[in-house]
Amino acid sequence: MFNNLAKRFKSDSNVFYQLVREIRPRQWFKNMFVYGALVFGGELFDLEFFFKVTLAFFVFCFLASFVYIVNDISDVEKDKLHPIKKNRPIASGKLSVGFAIKAAILFLTAGMFLSAFVNDYLFYLALAYLVLQLFYTYFLKNIIIIDALTISLGFIFRVFAGGVAVSLSISSWLILSVIGLSLLIAFGKRRGERTVLSSKNLDLKTRETLRHYPDSLLDAMISMAASFTIITYALFTFQTSPSTSTPSIFAALLPNTLSAPKWMMLTIPIVIYGVARYLYVIYESKQAESPERALFSDKPFLTSIIIWGISIVFFYYVLGTVNL
């Protein structure tokens, strides 16, 4: 029975299923960056703070859904030429433009209303993010390098959104780490797009900037972003490791030399592996055109993220407080 219901829901004629595909919920994982200030601020288990940051998470989910719809409407002709994007609901004709516009207005209204409900600062930041994304959709995505920098700025907006939602400070090194990671994702996605199109012997008409991105430049920027991410994250862990003495349960088992170690630095190898695995996905698995697809399909990559998350919670909330 459930299989039949699933098949009916996923039918081409079901506009609500096509709408779900259109708003790309798998890409919402990028909005998890709003929890950065909460986690590294030591307030993850504060229910009031967690509720407000979760509202900020949905603000960016709704606004991103609006932007995805607007972007697909504006790029519908180019998407029809793309081997993957041609299957998107609007490009394939499975979702009408009229219905998509109504849904986009609904997502925009919900996102801005939620941001105003949290506080004025989040509302203004959400508005600035929205303006940035619209500029990207119609202008900036066609300018080489600027397109990747704009994507990076979008991640920074997410991190600050979590901070302003609950008035928590954010480490400068954390911001720098996010910049490096977002640039790695952005340039990696461009590299993946070129790889996919080249493997299918197609030209680069689907994205104007791809014509101006030589592989050598993308490889250099990816290498730079990967190195920048690892270095800034290493400095971040050094600055934010627990400043209290090792809890007695561990102190009894450790020598004085290790009584107050920089616990967070133990997560550096995990991050190095995650970055290296993402580079493998870009150059070998050829799935990097869609970072969220790589995240959910590459088990070693996903495992490294889970281990990193568990380690962060353990070091921050079990071993002691941190000094930001």
Secondary structure by P-SEA (a helix, b strand, c coil): caaaaaaaaaccccaaaaaaaaacccccccccccaaaaaaaccccaaaaaaaaaaaaaaaaaaaaaaaaaaaaaaaaaaaacccccccccccccccaaaaaaaaaaaaaaaaaaaaaacaaaaaaaaaaaaaaaaaacccccccaaaaaaaaaaaaaaaaaaaaacbbbbbaaaaaaaaaaaaaaaaaaaaaaaaaaaaaccccccccccccccaaaaaaaaaaaaaaaaaaaaaaaaaccccccccaaaaaacccccccccccccaaaaaaaaaaaaaaaaccccccccaaaaaaccaaaaaaaaaaaaaaaaaccccccccc
